[in-house]
Amino acid sequence: MGLGIEHRARRLAPYWAEHLERTRAAQKRWTDKAHGEWLTVLGAGRLLDFNAAEILPRFKKLRLVDADPLCASYWKSLGIPVEAVCVDISGCLSEWLAGLKAARGDWAETLELIRGFGKPPKPAYEASGDAVLSLNILSQLQIVWQDGVEARLQRRFGRRFVEARESEWLEAVRPAGQMLVEQHLAAIELAGPKFALIISDVEYLEYEGRRFQVDRWAPAPVEWLEGGWRAEMGLKCEVSPALEGIELNEPTFERWLPSYRVAWQDCWLWHIVPLGTEKAEVGKVHRVVAVALERCVT
């Protein structure tokens, strides 16, 4: 996945630029207060969206966490000592997918097995430190889970069979997908950093009706205004949640991060796959949210 993200980021650089700039700007704003001995970055990846220039002076020690072992060579480019942690931060995805791969039941039994993966075998990675940055990883946990399930189902039952029953297996993966989000937030609460910044997709929009050229930037054909989507005339759109219906809002934080208060929030759109720039039959726009949290309970 990391290699695919890096390749797409280079090829679609004009369209990704605003998202990367807004992501780095959120980190810069965060560092107006966030500081300390240790910073832990969850989902550090290849550092495409990491604002090293603003963040590094604010912390003495840096811990970078990602499941991709190839990231370590990129981390060396920072030129400072880094604690490199290669781990499945969910604590369960690897085991779930391995268990599903070994399953031998029929379709109904397999879906029942998938539904039962709502309880992790062990806690998520504990993001210890004075500050934690969850960097565009929260929604990725669900993507890895859903893509992994789909690949194993297709290998076992055949692509056409699985495609014809898409609504069935998507419904089966939903409980575990929601749990992955809740578990990630709960792990931050348990670790208890003084500062936290969560940057994540919260909605996906797919559209048809207008094509783009990969080397000629143009604004996305949709906007997010006053809490709702607005699209160009004649555009066909479909919106779906990125976090299985969980909103990054006050009620969610009160439940899973009760020791924290929201310092500020920001929101922007990411034209991740303009229609016409890849083989996909639809264009894709993500709504991204950045939420800065400060611990108010000691």
N, C-alpha and C positions, 0 to 999 in steps of 0.2 A: 504494500500500500504506500509506504514512504517513497519508494522509487517512482511510482505512478504519480504521486502528488508533485514531486520535484519536476518530472518531465512536463506535466500539464502546466505547472507554474511558469516554466520557461516559454512554452509554446503559446500560452495565452497571457503573457505578461501584461499587455495593455489593459486587459479586462480585470486582471487580478490586482493591479497596482493600487487601486483605491482601498480594497479590502486590507491589503498588507499595510498600507499607510495608516488606516484607521486602527488596525490592531496594534501597531507600534505606538501610535498616539495615545491609545488607552493605557498602555504600559508606562508611557512617559507621565501621563497625568497621575497614575497610581503612585509613582515614585515621589510625588510631592510630599507624601506622608510615609509611604512604605520604606522601611530600612531595617537594618539589623545585622546579625552575625551570619545567619544561614538563610538562603533562598532556595526553595525546592520548586523546580519547574516540571509539571506533569505534562507529558506529551511534547517534550522538547523537539523531537524530530530532527530535521536537518537545519533547524534554526532559521527557516525562511521568514517566520513571523516574529522572531525574538528580537527585542530592541536592546541589544547588548550595550550600545553606547550610553543609554540612559539608566539601565538597570545595574550594570556591573559596579559603578562607583558607589552605589547605595548599600552594597552587601560585601562582607569580607569573604564569604565562602559560598560556593555555588554547587547545587546538586541537580543534575539533569537526569530525568527519568523517561524512558521510552522502551517499548517492547522490541523495537527494531535494532538488532546488534550492529547494523551498518552505520548507525548514527554516530558511534563513538569517534570515527575518523573526522566527522564534521565538527564535533565538539572541540577537538584539539585546535581547530582554527581560531578559537577564542584567545589562545595564547596565555591562558592562566590555568592554574590547577583546578580541576573539576572532579567532583565525585560523580562518576558515571555509573548509572544504575540501569541495567537492562532487565526489565521485569514486566510482566502482564499486570498493569496497575489495577485491573479489576479483581485480580486474585482468583478468578473463576473461569474466564472465557476459554482458556486453553484446555482446562479439564472438561468443561461442558462439551466442546467441539470434539475432543478425543472420545468422550463417552458416546456421543451421537454417531461418530464414525464406526464405533464397535457394535452399535445396535443392529439387531437382526430381525426385529419384529415387522409386521405388516404396516400398511399406511396408518391405520387407526392407532396402533400401538406406538408407532414412531411419533405421531403428533402428541400422544399422551405423555411420552417421555420428554418431549420438548417443553410441554406445559409445566412439567415438574422441575424444570431447571430454574425456578424462581427463587430458590434459597441457595446462596453461595456456600461452597465447602469451606471457605475461609474468608476472613475480612479482606477488604481492598487494601492496596498498598497505603501504609500510613505516611502521609506527607508531612513529616516532622520538619521543624524549622521556625524561624521568626516570621517568615512570609511564605505563602504558597501561590504559585501562578498555575492555574489550570488552562493550558494554552490550546484552544481549538481541539480538544480531545474528548470532551464529554459526549457529543453526538457521535463521534467516531466509534465509541464502544458499542453502540447499537448497530452501527453499520457493519462492524466486524462480526457481530453476532448474527445479524440477518443474512449477510452474504455467506457466512460460513454454513449456516443452516441450509440455505438454498443450494449451495454447491454440493453438500452431502446428500441432500434429497434427490437432486438431479442425477448424481452418480449412482444412487441406489434404485430410483424408480423411473428415471428417464426424464429428459427435459420437457417433452410435450405433456407428460402426465402431471408434472409439477406445475407447469405454467397454467394448465387447465384448472388447477386447484389452489391457485395463488391466494385467494381470500382465506382458505382454510389454514394454510400453514403460516400466513402472516398473523392471523389471529392467535395461533399457538405460540408464536415467538414474543408476542406483546408483553405478557407478564414479566418475563425475564428481562426484556429490554427496559421496562420501567424500573425494575429493581436495580439495574446497572447504574441508572442516573441517581437514584436515591442512595445507593451504596457509596457512590463517589462523593456526594455531598456530606454524607455521614462520616466518611473517612477524614474529611477536612475538619469537621466539628471535633472528632476524636483527637486529632493531632493537636488542635488548639493553637495554630499560629496567630500572631497578633494581627496580621494583615493577610487578606486573600483577594485574588482577582480571578474571576471566572470569565473566560471568553469562549462562547459556544454558539453554534448554529441553534436556532430555535424553531425555524420554519423553513420548509422547502416549497418552492413554487416552480412548476413545470409549465412551459408555454409553447404554443404553436402559432405560426402566422407571420413571423418576421425573421429573416435570416441575416446573419452577420458575417463579415470577413475577418479572418484571424489576424490580419496585419493592418486593419483599419478600424481604430476604436470608434465606438458610438455608445451612447448611454443605453442602459438596460431599458427594455420596453415597458417596465413596470416601476411603480414607486410605492413607498410605504409612508402614508400621510395620515396623521391624526388617528393612529391606531388601526389602520386598515390598508388593504392593498388597492392600488389603482393601476389599471392597465390601459395600454393604447387601444383605440377602437379596432375591433375585428380580431383581437387576440383571444385565443382560447387558453384558459389557465386552469390549473389544478393545484391546490395548496394542501400540504400535509405537514403534521408536526414532526419535528426532528427529535424530540425527547419523549415520545410516546405519551403525549398529552400533559406532561409535567411542564409547568410554566416556571421560568426563573423570576418569581415575584415574591412579594412579602409573605403570603401564606406558606409558600414552599420553604422559604428561609426560616420562618418561625417554627416549622415542623422539623426540618433537618439540620438547620444551623441556628439553634436558639440562642447561642452565646454571641451572636454577631448582629450588627446593624448594617444596613445598606448605606454606604457613604455616598455613592453616586452610581448612575447607570448611563449607558450609551447604546445606540442602536444604529446599524447601517445595513446596506444590501451588498451582497457579493455575487456578481455575475459570473458564476463559476464555470458554466459551459454555455456560451452563446450558441444559439441555433445556427447550424451551418459550419461550425468550426470543428465538429467531430461527427462521427457516424450516427450519433444518437438522433432519434426522430423528434426530440423535443429539446428546447433550451432550458437551462436550469439557473434559478436565482435563489440564493439562500439569504434569509434574514438572520443577522448575527447580533448578539447582545454581549456587552461587557458589563459586569457587575463587580464593583469594588466593595469589599466587606471589611469591617473593622471589629475586632473582638471587644465586647463591652462587658463580659462576665469573666472574672478571674477565679 
